[in-house]
């Protein structure tokens, strides 16, 4: 089995977890990533010396024996500096509904349940997890895939990579539109009929020293937006926070950011004056980095079991992985990666 080669498109969480497990099973793995850093929605960035997470703020169900704990122990990342957070604060809502927004009727209970048991954060954020998952794997950056044909993946820079199997961690519809091989048109039509969830608009705020007390939990307000505090704390005061909503902004981004800041100040008095500087990302930003149509933060909606996709496509050598297949989030994406690996290992 050691001579079987797998090419993985996308170094997001799904691609990295899939690569890690396939490597453990004796496959040779090459991961191609279009960006300048791995991570997908788990990427981090630094502005004015402050680190911000793009889509990774907390995980649920990491207590000993819980599902994510079992998976992360196999991956060797349970020993990272995880710490337990306080329960989420919900204002005007009965549960942290914005973890799902709308359109995830089938999976709401399955995704929320781990968060009811325990909520965890990782020092260093998504970068710490991605760096650990990358260890021992061949991840090639700046490799934007433009075509897939006969077990060969072609990149925009003219390079190509051939494997016994190809696994795509990017959106299934984006993937199949790059395939040059013939496959059943009905499969593509089915993908085109599936709906994607809304994109995320985020305000990343750098706070003035001593202005806002650090809070050790996330805040969900009126099923409208959520607030996550950054890791950096100085004498009990936060240095940064994110304000996230899943209602795509049709207006000018700065005006929309100011509106979110004003809304958040109801829970955090003095927030507008406390913000030294802020940056924003829109659904278009997500679309550019993840390749998901419309910049959907959680991908394909699962309103019924028929919306779930199998890892194997109509082409016997082409597989899918990631949150678009089944449940979303860190747990759902990890489970989908395991299902993909199992499907390949059985061949």
SEMI-567016 format. One record per residue (C-alpha): residue in three letters; y, x negated, z. Coordinates in steps of 0.5 Angstrom, whole numbers, padded with zeros to 4 digits, always signed. Each point is the difference from the previous one (the first is absolute). Layout:
<recs>
AlaYXZ...
</recs>
This chain:
<recs>
Unk+0000+0000+0000Unk+0005-0006+0001Unk+0001-0001-0007Unk+0002+0008-0001Unk+0008+0000-0001Unk+0005+0005+0002Unk+0007+0001-0002Unk+0004+0004+0004Unk+0007+0003-0002Unk+0005+0000+0005Unk+0001-0004+0007Unk+0001+0006+0004Unk-0004+0002+0006Unk-0005+0003-0004Unk-0001-0006-0005Unk+0000-0005+0006Unk-0005+0004+0004Unk-0004+0001-0006Unk+0000-0007-0002Unk-0002-0002+0007Unk-0006+0004+0001Unk-0002-0002-0007Unk+0001-0007+0002Unk-0005+0001+0006Unk-0005+0003-0005Unk+0000-0006-0004Unk+0004+0002-0006Unk+0005-0005-0003Unk+0007+0004+0001Unk+0007-0001-0004Unk+0006+0004+0002Unk+0005+0001-0005Unk+0007+0002+0003Unk+0006+0002-0004Unk+0005-0002+0006Unk+0003-0006+0003Unk-0004+0001+0006Unk-0006+0004+0002Unk+0000+0006+0004Unk+0002+0006-0004Unk+0002+0006+0005Unk-0001-0005+0005Unk+0005-0005-0002Unk+0006-0003+0004Unk+0007-0003-0001Unk+0005-0003+0003Unk+0007+0001+0000Unk+0006-0003+0004Unk-0006-0004+0004Unk-0003+0007+0002Unk-0007+0002-0002Unk-0001+0007-0003Unk-0007+0003-0001Unk+0000+0005-0007Unk-0006+0005+0002Unk-0004-0003+0006Unk+0003+0002+0007Unk-0006+0002+0004Unk-0008+0002-0001Unk-0004+0005+0004Unk-0007-0001+0003Unk+0000-0007+0001Unk-0003+0000+0007Unk-0007-0003+0001Unk-0005+0004-0003Unk+0005+0004-0004Unk-0001+0000-0008Unk+0005-0005-0002Unk-0002-0004+0006Unk-0007-0001-0003Unk+0003-0001-0007Unk+0005-0005+0002Unk-0005-0004+0004Unk-0005-0001-0006Unk+0007-0002-0004Unk+0001-0005+0006Unk+0007+0003+0001Unk-0001+0003+0007Unk+0002-0006+0003Unk+0007+0000-0002Unk+0006+0001+0005Unk-0001+0008+0000Unk+0003+0004+0005Unk+0000+0007+0002Unk+0006+0004+0000Unk+0003+0006+0003Unk-0002+0007-0003Unk+0004+0002-0005Unk+0006+0005+0002Unk+0001+0006-0004Unk+0007+0004+0000Unk-0001+0007-0003Unk-0007-0001-0002Unk-0007+0001+0003Unk-0003-0007-0003Unk+0002-0006-0004Unk+0000+0004-0006Unk+0004-0005-0005Unk-0006-0004+0000Unk-0003+0004-0005Unk+0006+0004-0002Unk-0002+0006-0005Unk-0006+0000-0005Unk-0005-0003+0005Unk-0004+0007+0003Unk-0007-0003-0001Unk+0001-0006+0004Unk+0006+0001+0005Unk-0005+0001+0006Unk-0004-0006-0002Unk+0006-0005-0001Unk+0004+0003+0006Unk-0006+0000+0005Unk+0000-0008+0001Unk+0007+0000+0002Unk-0001+0005+0005Unk-0005-0005+0003Unk+0004-0006+0000Unk+0006-0003-0004Unk+0000-0007-0001Unk+0005-0005-0003Unk-0001-0007-0003Unk+0005-0006+0002Unk+0003-0003-0006Unk-0002+0007-0004Unk-0003+0000-0006Unk+0001-0007-0002Unk-0005-0002+0006Unk-0005+0005-0003Unk+0000-0002-0007Unk+0000-0008+0001Unk-0006+0001+0004Unk-0003+0004-0005Unk+0002-0005-0005Unk-0004-0006+0003Unk-0006-0002-0004Unk+0002+0004-0006Unk+0003-0002-0007Unk+0006+0004-0001Unk+0004-0001-0006Unk+0008+0002+0000Unk+0004+0002-0005Unk-0006+0003-0004Unk+0003+0006-0003Unk-0006+0004-0003Unk+0001+0003-0007Unk-0007+0002-0003Unk-0007+0000+0002Unk-0005+0000-0005Unk-0008-0002+0000Unk+0000-0003+0007Unk+0006-0004-0001Unk+0007+0001+0003Unk+0006-0002-0004Unk+0007-0002+0003Unk+0007+0000-0002Unk+0000-0008+0000Unk-0005-0001-0005Unk-0006-0001+0004Unk-0006+0004+0001Unk-0006+0000+0005Unk-0007+0003-0001Unk-0005+0002+0005Unk-0007+0004+0001Unk+0004+0005+0003Unk+0008+0002+0000Unk+0003+0004+0006Unk+0007+0003+0000Unk+0004+0001+0006Unk+0006+0003-0004Unk+0000+0007-0001Unk-0006+0003-0004Unk+0005+0003-0006Unk+0004-0006+0000Unk-0007-0004-0001Unk-0003+0005-0005Unk+0006-0001-0004Unk-0001-0007-0001Unk-0007+0000-0002Unk-0002-0001-0007Unk-0007+0002+0000Unk-0002+0007-0002Unk-0002+0005+0006Unk+0000+0007+0000Unk+0007+0003-0001Unk-0002+0006+0005Unk+0001-0006+0006Unk+0007-0002-0002Unk+0002+0008-0001Unk-0003+0001+0007Unk+0004-0006+0003Unk+0006+0003-0003Unk-0001+0006+0003Unk+0000-0003+0007Unk+0007+0001+0004Unk+0003-0006+0004Unk+0003+0000+0006Unk+0008-0001+0001Unk+0003-0007+0000Unk+0003-0003+0006Unk+0008-0001+0001Unk+0001-0005+0006Unk+0006-0003+0003Unk-0001-0007+0003Unk+0005-0001+0005Unk+0002-0007+0004Unk+0003+0002+0007Unk+0006-0003+0004Unk-0003-0004+0006Unk+0000+0004+0006Unk+0001+0007-0004Unk-0006+0004+0000Unk-0006-0001+0006Unk-0007-0001-0003Unk-0005+0005+0000Unk-0007-0001+0000Unk-0002+0006-0005Unk+0002+0003-0006Unk+0004+0006+0000Unk-0001+0006-0005Unk+0006+0005-0001Unk-0001+0007-0002Unk-0005-0001-0006Unk+0006-0003-0003Unk+0000-0008+0001Unk-0003-0005+0005Unk+0003-0006+0003Unk-0004-0007+0002Unk+0002-0005+0004Unk-0001-0008-0002Unk-0003-0005+0004Unk+0006-0004+0001Unk+0002+0001+0007Unk+0006-0003+0004Unk+0001+0001+0007Unk-0003+0007-0001Unk+0004+0002-0006Unk-0002+0001-0007Unk+0002-0004-0006Unk-0002+0004-0005Unk-0003+0007-0002Unk-0003+0004-0006Unk+0002+0007-0002Unk-0005+0003-0004Unk+0000+0007-0004Unk-0005+0002-0005Unk+0005+0005-0004Unk+0002-0004-0006Unk+0007-0001-0001Unk+0004+0003-0006Unk+0006-0002+0003Unk+0004-0007+0000Unk-0004-0004+0005Unk+0005-0003+0004Unk+0003+0007+0002Unk-0007+0002+0001Unk-0001-0006+0005Unk+0006+0002+0003Unk-0003+0008+0001Unk-0006-0003+0003Unk+0004-0005+0005Unk+0004+0006+0002Unk-0006+0005+0001Unk-0004-0006+0004Unk+0006-0001+0005Unk-0001+0007+0003Unk-0006-0004+0003Unk+0003-0006+0001Unk+0007+0001+0001Unk+0005-0006-0002Unk-0005-0002-0006Unk+0006+0000-0005Unk+0004-0005+0003Unk-0006-0004+0003Unk-0002-0001-0007Unk+0002-0007-0003Unk-0003+0000-0007Unk-0005+0005-0003Unk-0004-0001-0007Unk-0004+0006-0003Unk-0006+0001-0004Unk-0002+0006-0005Unk-0006+0003-0003Unk+0002-0004-0006Unk+0000-0006+0004Unk-0007+0002+0002Unk-0002+0001-0007Unk+0002-0007-0002Unk-0004-0003+0005Unk-0006+0004+0001Unk-0001+0003-0007Unk-0001+0007+0002Unk+0003+0006-0004Unk+0007+0002+0003Unk-0001-0005+0006Unk-0004+0004+0004Unk-0001-0003+0007Unk-0007+0003+0001Unk-0003+0001-0007Unk-0004+0006-0003Unk+0000+0006+0005Unk-0006+0003+0002Unk+0000+0008+0001Unk-0007+0001-0002Unk-0006-0004+0000Unk+0000+0000-0007Unk+0006-0005+0000Unk-0004-0006+0003Unk-0002-0005-0005Unk-0006-0004-0001Unk+0000-0007+0000Unk-0003-0001-0006Unk+0003+0002-0007Unk-0003+0002-0006Unk-0001-0007-0002Unk-0006-0003+0004Unk+0004-0007+0001Unk+0007+0003+0002Unk+0001+0003+0008Unk+0006+0002+0004Unk+0002-0001+0007Unk+0006+0002+0004Unk+0003+0006+0004Unk+0000+0004-0007Unk-0008+0001+0001Unk+0000+0003+0007Unk+0004+0000+0006Unk+0006-0004+0000Unk+0003-0005+0005Unk-0003-0006+0003Unk-0006+0003+0002Unk-0001+0004-0006Unk+0001-0005-0005Unk-0005-0005+0004Unk-0005+0006-0001Unk+0001+0000-0007Unk-0001-0007-0001Unk-0006+0000+0004Unk-0003+0006-0005Unk+0002-0004-0006Unk-0003-0007+0003Unk-0007+0005+0001Unk+0001+0003-0007Unk+0000-0007-0003Unk-0005-0003+0004Unk-0005+0005-0002Unk+0000-0002-0007
</recs>
